[in-house]
Amino acid sequence: MSEKDMSVKEKTLFGKGTANPSNIMPQKLTLDSKIKFRCHPGVKCFTACCRGIKIVLTPYDILMLKKRLNIPAHEFLQEYTTPVYLEKTDMPGVALKLREDDDNKCPFVTPEGCTVYTDRPSACRYYPVGMADFHEGQGAMGEGADQKDEEKFFFIVKEDHCKGFEEDKEWTVAEWRADQGVDVRDEMNKEWLRLVMRRKSFGHQASLSEQAKRMFFMSSTDLDHFRRFILESTFLDTYIIDDETVEKIKNDDVELMLFSFKYLANALFGAEGLSIREDKIQEKVKEIQERQDDSVTQSIQDYKDIKAARGEEIDPDL
């Protein structure tokens, strides 16, 4: 598979592509539309789609896979992923690291199938039914953020090598999505994808600071690290977080993940949802004022030094 094909497949798996490559069937489908497709060990192309593909992982994918493997997030990231930038943004993320032998396949696939099938990534579940909507790319916390179902549509990705379309199993799009667990993944991934699309909508007009990139990466890939950041730093002294939420953060990884999306929306885009304690605001205002005063003082001194070097008289009011 060529680099171009890989790029197309990455986009269509998530239903986020704006191009119209030839392997996307030119027909808009609804949840009630019927499709014929089935993938099982008996088809000739079994696991062929697991080769040479860029499988970008969402935070929920990472959470489920590291639990499945019973290893910490940092070990999972080091062993099984490679760093990437998320689609047309400067937001850092990870993709599955393919095996470096001749088959160039996902590390979890065998001739018998996927060894982590029940916890497989979101991208693997969507294929071959992609999803798009009319408001894609609008502000994640602004107008168009809450689309109605009728504003979304589905499409089929049909590649030459795939023999699953020759099977006689018929589904509605809704039945296929439910069978693959896509609806659950969509709900879990929704707010994180909105962050990515919000950033994408800015284009190259602005860039994230290195600190913002590090925070986004930590929150998106290593929830253990993010939990320590909340509980062991000055975070809870800075933000107003109710006791119930704090308990969820301490004990529930999914709730922690959802909270991380809320925090990132606030920290990166100024979205509502988190409030800073008033005393911390005043401290910050004072710090800024002092920094400004220092800058003014330094500017005055620089001006005096220049005047003195020129032998010019200095205004006594300065």
C-alpha positions in Angstrom: 0.0 0.0 0.0 1.4 3.4 -1.0 1.9 6.3 1.3 -1.0 8.1 -0.4 -3.3 5.1 0.1 -2.3 4.9 3.8 -3.2 8.6 4.2 -6.6 8.1 2.6 -7.3 5.0 4.7 -6.4 6.8 7.9 -8.8 9.6 7.1 -11.7 7.5 6.0 -11.5 5.2 9.0 -12.3 8.1 11.2 -14.8 9.6 8.7 -12.9 12.9 8.9 -11.6 13.2 5.3 -12.7 16.0 3.1 -11.3 14.5 -0.1 -13.3 12.1 -2.3 -10.9 9.2 -3.1 -12.1 6.5 -5.5 -12.5 3.9 -2.8 -15.3 5.9 -1.2 -18.6 4.9 -2.7 -20.5 8.1 -4.0 -23.6 7.5 -1.9 -24.7 9.1 1.3 -26.2 6.5 3.7 -28.4 6.8 6.8 -28.5 4.6 9.9 -31.3 2.7 8.2 -29.4 2.1 4.9 -28.5 -1.6 4.3 -25.1 -2.9 3.5 -23.6 -6.3 2.6 -20.4 -7.0 4.5 -18.8 -9.5 6.7 -15.2 -10.1 7.9 -14.2 -13.5 9.3 -11.2 -15.9 9.1 -12.7 -17.6 6.1 -12.4 -14.6 3.7 -9.3 -14.7 1.4 -8.1 -11.2 2.5 -8.4 -11.9 6.3 -6.1 -9.5 8.2 -4.8 -7.9 4.9 -6.3 -4.6 6.1 -4.1 -4.7 9.2 -1.0 -4.2 7.0 0.6 -0.9 6.1 -2.0 1.3 7.8 -1.6 4.3 10.1 -3.8 3.5 13.1 -4.0 6.7 15.2 -5.0 6.0 18.8 -7.5 8.0 20.8 -7.2 8.4 24.6 -9.9 5.8 25.1 -8.0 3.4 22.7 -4.9 3.8 24.8 -6.8 3.3 28.1 -8.5 0.1 26.9 -5.3 -1.4 25.4 -3.0 -0.7 28.3 -5.7 -2.3 30.6 -6.0 -5.3 28.3 -2.2 -5.8 28.4 -2.0 -5.0 32.1 0.8 -2.6 31.7 1.3 1.1 32.6 0.5 3.7 30.0 4.2 4.8 29.6 5.2 1.2 28.9 2.5 0.8 26.3 3.5 4.0 24.6 7.1 3.0 24.5 6.6 -0.6 23.3 3.6 -0.3 20.9 3.4 3.3 19.6 5.1 5.8 17.5 4.7 9.6 17.7 2.6 11.5 15.1 0.9 14.8 14.7 -2.9 14.6 14.5 -4.5 15.3 11.2 -3.4 18.6 9.8 -2.6 20.1 13.3 0.4 20.6 15.5 -1.2 18.5 18.2 1.0 15.5 19.2 -0.5 12.0 19.4 0.5 8.4 18.8 -0.2 5.7 16.2 0.3 1.9 16.6 3.9 1.0 15.8 3.7 -1.6 13.0 6.0 -4.7 13.1 9.3 -4.0 11.3 9.5 -7.4 9.7 8.3 -8.2 6.2 4.6 -8.1 6.8 4.5 -4.5 8.2 1.4 -5.4 10.2 -0.3 -4.3 13.4 1.6 -5.7 16.4 -1.5 -7.4 17.7 -2.6 -9.3 14.6 -1.8 -13.0 13.9 -2.8 -15.3 11.0 -5.8 -16.3 13.3 -6.9 -12.7 13.8 -6.6 -9.9 16.2 -5.3 -10.8 19.7 -7.0 -7.7 21.3 -10.1 -7.9 19.2 -12.6 -6.9 22.0 -10.4 -3.9 22.9 -9.2 -3.0 19.3 -8.8 0.6 18.4 -11.6 2.9 17.2 -10.1 3.1 13.7 -10.4 -0.7 13.3 -14.0 -0.7 14.3 -15.2 2.0 11.8 -14.1 0.2 8.7 -15.8 0.0 6.2 -18.5 2.4 7.3 -17.2 6.0 7.6 -19.1 9.0 9.1 -19.2 12.7 8.3 -21.3 15.6 9.1 -22.1 19.0 7.6 -20.6 21.0 10.4 -17.2 19.2 10.6 -14.4 21.6 11.5 -16.6 24.2 13.3 -15.6 25.3 16.8 -15.7 22.5 19.3 -17.2 24.7 21.9 -18.9 27.2 19.6 -21.6 27.3 17.0 -22.3 24.0 15.4 -20.8 22.0 18.3 -24.0 20.1 19.0 -25.1 18.7 15.6 -28.4 16.8 15.2 -28.3 13.2 14.0 -29.9 14.2 10.7 -27.0 16.4 9.9 -24.7 13.4 9.8 -24.3 10.9 7.0 -22.4 7.7 6.4 -20.5 6.3 3.5 -18.8 3.0 2.4 -15.1 2.6 2.0 -14.5 -0.2 -0.6 -11.0 -1.3 -1.4 -10.0 -3.7 -4.1 -8.3 -6.2 -1.8 -11.3 -6.5 0.5 -13.5 -9.6 -0.1 -15.8 -8.9 2.8 -18.3 -7.2 0.4 -18.7 -10.6 -1.4 -20.2 -12.1 1.7 -24.0 -12.4 1.9 -24.5 -11.0 5.4 -26.8 -7.9 5.3 -27.0 -5.2 8.0 -28.3 -1.8 8.4 -25.6 0.8 9.1 -27.0 1.1 12.7 -26.8 -2.7 13.2 -23.2 -2.7 11.9 -22.1 0.1 14.1 -23.7 -1.5 17.2 -22.1 -4.8 16.4 -18.7 -3.2 16.1 -19.1 -1.1 19.3 -18.7 2.1 17.3 -21.4 4.0 19.1 -19.6 3.5 22.5 -16.3 4.7 20.9 -18.0 7.7 19.3 -19.3 8.8 22.7 -15.9 8.3 24.4 -14.0 10.0 21.6 -16.4 12.8 20.9 -15.0 15.6 23.1 -11.4 14.7 22.3 -12.1 14.8 18.5 -13.8 18.2 19.0 -10.6 19.5 20.4 -8.7 18.3 17.4 -11.2 19.7 15.0 -11.2 23.0 16.9 -7.4 23.2 16.5 -7.6 22.2 12.9 -10.1 24.9 12.1 -7.5 27.6 13.1 -5.2 26.4 10.3 -1.6 27.8 10.4 -2.7 31.2 11.7 -1.6 30.2 15.3 0.5 27.5 16.9 0.4 25.8 20.2 3.2 26.6 22.7 5.5 23.8 23.6 4.0 23.8 27.1 0.5 23.4 25.6 1.7 20.6 23.3 3.2 18.7 26.3 0.0 19.1 28.3 -2.1 17.9 25.4 0.1 14.9 24.9 0.2 14.0 28.6 -3.5 14.3 29.0 -4.3 12.3 25.9 -1.9 9.4 26.3 -0.9 8.9 30.0 -3.8 9.2 32.4 -1.7 8.0 35.3 0.6 10.9 34.8 -2.3 13.3 34.4 -3.8 12.0 37.6 -0.6 12.7 39.5 -0.5 16.2 37.9 -4.0 16.9 39.3 -3.5 15.4 42.8 0.2 16.2 43.5 0.6 19.7 42.0 -1.1 22.9 42.9 -4.0 22.1 40.5 -6.7 21.6 43.2 -5.5 24.8 44.9 -5.9 26.7 41.7 -9.2 25.4 40.2 -12.6 25.0 41.9 -13.3 21.2 41.7 -16.2 19.7 43.7 -15.5 16.8 46.1 -17.5 14.3 44.0 -15.4 15.1 40.9 -12.2 14.8 42.8 -13.2 11.3 44.0 -14.0 10.3 40.4 -10.6 11.6 39.3 -8.9 9.5 42.0 -10.7 6.2 41.3 -12.3 6.1 37.8 -10.1 6.2 34.7 -12.9 6.9 32.3 -14.1 9.9 34.4 -10.5 11.1 34.6 -10.3 10.9 30.8 -13.5 12.9 30.3 -12.3 15.5 32.9 -9.0 15.8 30.9 -11.0 16.8 27.8 -12.8 19.5 29.8 -9.5 20.8 31.2 -7.9 20.9 27.7 -10.9 22.7 26.3 -10.5 25.3 29.0 -6.7 25.6 29.0 -6.3 25.6 25.2 -9.4 27.3 23.9 -10.9 29.2 26.9 -14.0 27.1 27.0 -16.3 27.3 30.0 -16.5 24.5 32.5 -13.6 25.1 34.9 -13.3 28.1 37.3 -10.1 29.4 38.9 -10.2 30.4 42.6 -10.5 34.2 43.1 -7.4 34.5 45.2 -5.4 32.8 42.5 -6.7 35.2 39.9 -5.7 38.1 42.1 -2.2 36.6 42.6 -1.9 36.3 38.8 -3.0 39.9 38.3 -0.4 41.1 40.8 2.3 39.0 39.2 1.5 40.5 35.8 1.4 44.0 37.2 4.8 43.5 38.9 6.2 42.1 35.7 4.9 45.1 33.7 6.3 47.5 36.4 9.7 45.8 36.1 9.6 46.1 32.3 8.7 49.8 32.5 11.5 50.4 35.1 14.0 48.6 32.8 12.8 50.6 29.8 13.3 53.9 31.6 16.8 52.8 32.7 17.7 51.8 29.2 16.5 55.2 28.0 18.7 57.0 30.6 21.7 54.9 29.7 21.3 55.8 26.0 20.9 59.5 26.9 24.0 59.4 29.1 26.0 57.7 26.5 25.2 60.5 24.1 26.0 63.2 26.7 22.4 64.4 26.6 20.5 65.9 29.5 18.2 63.5 31.3 14.7 64.6 32.3 14.7 64.9 36.1 11.1 63.6 36.2 12.2 60.2 34.9 
